[in-house]
Amino acid sequence: MHITRNDPCWCGSGKKWKKCHYPKAPLTIDPLTLAKRYLKQYGIVLKTAPQIDKIRHICRITAGILDQLCQSARAGVTTLELDELSRKLHKEKGVIPAPLNYGYPPFPKTICTSLNEVICHGIPENRVLKDGDIMNIDVSCILDGYFGDCSRMVAIGEPPKESQLVMDVSKECLARAISVCKPGAFIWEIGQAIEDYATTKNCSVVNQFVGHGVGLAFHEPPEIPHHYNGIEIPMAPGMTFTIEPMINAGVRDAVIDSTDSWTARTKDGRASAQWEHTLVITETGSEILTHPPKR
């Protein structure tokens, strides 16, 4: 549910939002009342400090697994071998791979490996990585009912200029999107920051897939579009969500593979790239929960 300026204000005053707290940050009422309002108005769970600690912990484990997989991605390795390593790493850390058997048809692997023109949800297979490939590795983990989610791009050798461009643009889009996240900022500001920049580089922003709330479930409210949109939900402390801009060198449209119902490729076969973090809105800004471990 998206609030508009003529809807009742989330604070419970009975006034229209435009006559009450619009566009002020939702920090003028106590956290418990605010949490109740957000759950009722948007279905968004504002996490408590103990919950955020648990989410932060699994996010760090998730980022560590992703880091090891990215280090192992090189020419001659298959994406299936990366999935086998992923299974080993998950077992060592005592965590559950969230994608395995998720959805319908059930996703068959523990990670997503999306190469070159694949936008997202690539399934690991006996595909040998070769010089010039680019690949997104997406890792999502569960521990004690808490979820972490992140992804990174890897270049195998020296990629073509177009592939390098979308990698760079997607990474910068993620950084710019995170920079606008703070209490009182609106969800639409994320998409604006991303598309404003991507278009200056003659790239397009995928609009068929979005970021999402995460933490107590794999996917929970709110949706986080990466393209221009009008979602006027103010960010509030305790919101946890992913930002994962998918940037294409050509048209933004995706085509879903009819044989596996998962793999999404660019309609024109041109390169695509994606970077992803999970973050939490704090009292003063935001915190990235899926930073890679220090080496």
Secondary structure, 3 states (H helix, E strand, C coil): CCCCCCCECCCCCCCEHHHCCCCCCCCCCCHHHHHHHHHHHHCCCCCCHHHHHHHHHHHHHHHHHHHHHHHHCCCCCEHHHHHHHHHHHHHHHCCEECCCCCCCCCCCCCCEEEECCEEECCCCCCCECCCCCEEEEEEEEEECCEEEEEEEEEECCCCCHHHHHHHHHHHHHHHHHHHCCCCCCECHHHHHHHHHHHHHCCCEECCCCCEEECCCCCCEEEEECCCCCCCCCECCCCCEEEECCEEECCCCCEEECCCCCCCEEECCCCCEEECEEEEEECCCCEEECCCCCCC
